[in-house]
Amino acid sequence: MTGASSPASPGRRVAFVAEELHSSGGLELFELAIAESLARRGWQLELSYRGDGDLLERWQAVATVHRRSAGGASTDDAGAVDAAELAAVVAGADVVYCHWVHLMGHSLDAARAHGIPVVGHLHLPPFHLREGWRALVKGRHRWRMDPRVWSKRSEIDAFAAVSDFTRGQWVRSGVPASRVRTVHNGVDPTVYRPADPDERRAVRAEVGAGDDDVVIGYVGRIDRVKGIHHLVDAHRELAATDARLRLVVIGAPTRDDVEGGERFARELQARSPASVTWLGKRRDVDRWYRGFDALVVPSEWDEPFGLVVVEAMASGVPVLASRRGGIPEILTGPLARWLVEPAADSIRDGLARLLAEDLAALGRAARAHVLDRFTVDHTATGVERMLLDAIDATGPAGPAGPSAPRATGPRA
């Protein structure tokens, strides 16, 4: 998306079908940011959700909320949604919008009871069809995939995918190409913003870094597929000859394999030099970006998008990142030279090149790039167009079901 002009949609109603309202994951925060943006544009929102969390008050400010009396506590019992209750929540909506793959079938059932179109948002790869992925990302193969959602006969009216890369994965898995449109993720540039000198100094002081030190950041899971071990090894080599270098790691071990994740984290910390600071999971990541001189995203796996790349860039922090998944769609043009392979030597050499540049100038260019392409307003405009297209394509006869011809959906 290169423009952010908003379609006219006063009084339209959208029903979100969500999980728990916790800020523990990026998807939950992204879902809420889109809801808040749609509300500012005049949409009326309904929310069906499974469990309370720290995001509840923000949702209550923009939507009429309905906590489901029954719902899947995990991907294994996601079928426990009360169909009649969900159908009652979405009854007055013009369109149903769902970010959770295991809830899209339930969303479809509830919407079809009232002739309402459904738009799904694809944040992850098609794990239900993968073969080699299971060894890389554990625990995500459990979702029971509904062929009415994930097949050439899909009844979902339209899907948004977070990158061209992710879109291609789903299309190759069988979802009709004409139903999947790329809508890149975006961030709020008033939250992710450059630091003033006092802010920068205060954040860096918390890890013992002075004005002349060079602070490299990492934000993400402490997980082998995230490539953090490559970054630690690259940092060790560079720090051996440059005492100014510091590495600050923000993140916790993977939850998919608790015992293995904690063991990996302990082993990695044990072999790290003293110039590495491990902060664990933090809720104030936006503040920490303001203390970094650069961010490294060394992922081995194919990131569906790479939101931390955009968060750091919006904060005026240059980024060195793996040439994997959707990340090359962010680091384009002159920024493409900061794409590297997820290996210690490639990251080491890339960091050496990066640190030889004017980091402040690179940071300004990075933020300008985000403001032009990757704000939450750009994303909300793309989502809003999809919702309106789905409503318009449905027509007065209602959405196409198994015995009715389908109206032409939005094109990619």
Secondary structure, DSSP 8 states (H G I E B T S, - for coil): ---------TT-EEEEE--B--TTSHHHHHHHHHHHHHHHTT-EEEEEESB--TTHHHHHHHEEEEE-SS--SSGGGGGG--HHHHHHHHTT-SEEEE--GGGHHHHHHHHHTTT--EEEEE-S--GGG-SGGGGTSTTTT-----TTTSSTT---SEEEESSHHHHHHHHHHT--GGGEEE----B-TTTS----HHHHHHHHHTTT--TTSEEEEEES-B-GGGTHHHHHHHHHHHHTT-TTEEEEEE--B-STTHHHHHHHHHHHHHTS-TTEEEEES-S-HHHHHTT-SEEEE--SS--SS-HHHHHHHHTT--EEEES-TTGGGTS-GGGGGGEE-SSHHHHHHHHHHHHTS-HHHHHHHHHHHHHHH-BHHHHHHHHHHHHHHHHHHH-TT----TTS--------
